[in-house]
Each structure stands twice: as C-alpha cells, then as structure tokens.
Amino acid sequence: MAEHCTNDRQPTFSKPKVELHVHLDGAIRIDTILDVAKQRGILLPADTVAALKGLCTVSEPATLTEFLGKFNQYMHVIAGDRKAIKRIAYEFVEAKAKEGVAYVEVRYSPHFLANSGVEPIPWDQKEGDVTPDEVVRLVNEGLSEGEKAFKVKARSILCCMRHMPNWSMEVVELCKKYRNDGVVAIDLAGDESMNCVAYPGHRNAYEEAVKCGIHRTVHAGEVGPPSVVKEAVDVLKAERIGHGYHTVEDQALYRRLLENNMHFEICPVSSKLTGACDPDFTKHPLIKFKKDKANYSLNTDDPLIFNSTLDTDYATVQKYMGFTDEDFKRLNINAAQASFLPEKEKKDLLNLLYNAYDMVDSTEL
Ligand SMILES: O=c1[nH]cnc2c1ncn2[C@@H]1O[C@H](CO)[C@@H](O)[C@H]1O
C-alpha cells in the first residue's frame, strides 16, 4: 500500500480534483467522534485518537460485511445530534479543500443519522426528534457553510440501503424536496453480498427518480457479480456505477458499458480493504479499465475507515498501475463530465479544470 499523504510531502497530483464517491459517514474525523462523545456523555471503548482509530479502521483486506461492521463503532455518537451532523458536513468540506478537491459529491443515508421517523431506529439509539428530513437540512447547511469557508463546491447524494427497501421511497422524496438545496442524486449502498436482487422498494424509488429527473448511481459489482451491474443499468437506470469492478467478468456487459461511456466510480484503496478485488494492485481491474480507455474517477469511499486520503488512492495507482499526470487529468475531466451538476455548472467546472491543467479544451487528451 502506498504511503499516506503527510503535510510535508507533495501530493501525487497537485492539480484540482473531482471526487464523486465518498460516504460522509465514512469520512468523519476521529477527533470529532471523541469530542462529540465527550460532549454528549457517551462512553466509548477508547478515549484517544490512536486507540479509537484502531477500532474504526481496517488495515488488512477484510470482507465488505466486516468493513460495514466498523460503522457500529461510532455512528451512535453522531446520529441524532444536530450540531454533530452539521459539524461533520462542514469539516468534510474542510478536509476536501486540503486534498485539493475542487468539486465533490458526498453521499450518506439520511435514515442512518436520524433518531426519529425511522423504523427501526438505527444504532440502538433512544428515540429522539431528529428525522431523516432534518438530517438532510443539517447536512445541506454544513456543506454550504463549508463551501463558503473553504472554496470547494460540494453537492450531496442520498443513499438507499440494500437491506432497508422500506426507506427508499422516502429517500427519493427527499431528493426531490432538496434538489435545489444541494442534493443532486440518489444512490443504493450497503451489503451487496447479502442480497443481490434489488427489492421492489428500491425499484419503485428509482422509477420515481427517473420520472422526476433525479440523477442515479448504484453500488454494483463491488463484491457482487456482473448481474448486479446489469440490474443497476437495465432496471434501476443507473447513470453511474459505484465501484463496478466485477463488470469485467461479463465481457458482453463490459463492452456494452464501454460503448455507452458508462462512468465507474473507482475506489482503489477501498477495493483492496473490503476484499472486493485481489489485494495485489498489479492485478486490479482498473488496469483493464485504463487500457480500454473506460470512463472512471478515483475516489476515497470511506477515508475514516481506510485511514486514507484522496492522495493515498492517487499514490496507489501511480505506484502500482503506472498512472501519469496525463492519466490523472483525463480521469478528472471524465469525473467532471460525469458529475450530476446542471449543464452550466458542469461547463464551469470543466473550464476550471482545463485552465488548471493548461488545456485549451477537451480535444487535447
Ligand atoms: O463501499 C461501500 N459499499 C457499500 N456500502 C457502503 C460502502 N461504504 C459505505 N457504505 C454504506 O453506505 C452508508 C451510507 O453512507 C454507510 O453507512 C455504509 O453502510
């Protein structure tokens, strides 16, 4: 694994970047979890940053299920607390500014951060009065204040959860309600290894998203087979695929998605530590994606749990897959083009990148 980014080291790619696949609740600062726990009088099994980090992170390849279990260590600290929810959104933007991100789409499940109006109430919390709707408002506020303070453009994606199809209709309704307040799309996240076929709850929500012009991405083919990717595209009408590594196992599907210029949200470090891909990066499907000039972005996924920054992902693909600055420019332009911004804002973002990359227009790469 590549060395982590430290402040005294130049980043692997020091130009503005676009990140499309990162979970807000997988990107919380450890010191914030400790601080909020203290304020709320919540006892944690660790009381130093180093000790809590040990409990919340995975450093060796595990399974997706084991990885998802890490959220149990700390979600009860943040969920249901208005100040904490807004704070993690604000601090998230601050962290992205430090990583040189110009535009980010951050995702989360509103239900996982609520303690009211959600069935069942997650993380063994006592019932309170923070609903999924209020969670979205708080995150929007934190992101928008962060945007102003740190000069990063931040939008959000609301997640349905694979094992909770009864939440999905509400997720799409929240996407519709807050589409002018920073929410740009719907996602389907969670444990793809447990159940591979999307429940009617998810299908109905995605149908509504199509009907209302809400953008769509789906976690698929991360650990699951190519059939999950096929379903994401053909049934859920996904415009982007979260991960999608196992798509390459179905040649016909892979070719079709290449032809259709499907965007894959690739998370290299994550793919090793969740056991999604061979831990040997020199055998990673991204090498094939690169060779075939597929359309993809590079993303952190859950930097808290992987103890990583965006630079860890860039350094990894540079070291093990031969990525160059030209490759980084090309993939960030692809990311901007695949973003869920309205056309005018997308153009502005692309222009920002072309300028920073000393390119006149997209025909140069
Ligand atoms: O790599 C992943 N694959 C599937 N689900 C994930 C991954 N990372 C995080 N989450 C899930 O998405 C929820 C909302 O942000 C997280 O709480 C976690 O359960």
The ligand as a Tripos MOL2 file, in Angstrom:
@<TRIPOS>MOLECULE
LIG
   19    21     1     0     0
SMALL
NO_CHARGES

@<TRIPOS>ATOM
      1 O1        -18.0080    0.5220   -0.1020 O.2       1 LIG1
      2 C1        -19.1840    0.5010    0.2950 C.ar      1 LIG1
      3 N1        -20.0540   -0.3840   -0.2530 N.ar      1 LIG1
      4 C2        -21.3510   -0.4700    0.1250 C.ar      1 LIG1
      5 N2        -21.8650    0.3110    1.0790 N.ar      1 LIG1
      6 C3        -21.0390    1.1970    1.6800 C.ar      1 LIG1
      7 C4        -19.7010    1.3450    1.3210 C.ar      1 LIG1
      8 N3        -19.1610    2.3100    2.0820 N.ar      1 LIG1
      9 C5        -20.1400    2.7590    2.9010 C.ar      1 LIG1
     10 N4        -21.2760    2.0910    2.6760 N.ar      1 LIG1
     11 C6        -22.5670    2.2120    3.3480 C.3       1 LIG1
     12 O2        -23.2190    3.3870    2.9200 O.3       1 LIG1
     13 C7        -23.8330    4.0060    4.0360 C.3       1 LIG1
     14 C8        -24.2260    5.4160    3.7360 C.3       1 LIG1
     15 O3        -23.1350    6.2480    3.5630 O.3       1 LIG1
     16 C9        -22.8210    3.7750    5.1270 C.3       1 LIG1
     17 O4        -23.3920    3.9390    6.4060 O.3       1 LIG1
     18 C10       -22.4140    2.3330    4.8620 C.3       1 LIG1
     19 O5        -23.3450    1.4570    5.4600 O.3       1 LIG1
@<TRIPOS>BOND
     1     1     2 2
     2     2     3 ar
     3     2     7 ar
     4     3     4 ar
     5     4     5 ar
     6     5     6 ar
     7     6     7 ar
     8     6    10 ar
     9     7     8 ar
    10     8     9 ar
    11     9    10 ar
    12    10    11 1
    13    11    12 1
    14    11    18 1
    15    12    13 1
    16    13    14 1
    17    13    16 1
    18    14    15 1
    19    16    17 1
    20    16    18 1
    21    18    19 1
@<TRIPOS>SUBSTRUCTURE
     1 LIG1         1 GROUP 0 **** ****
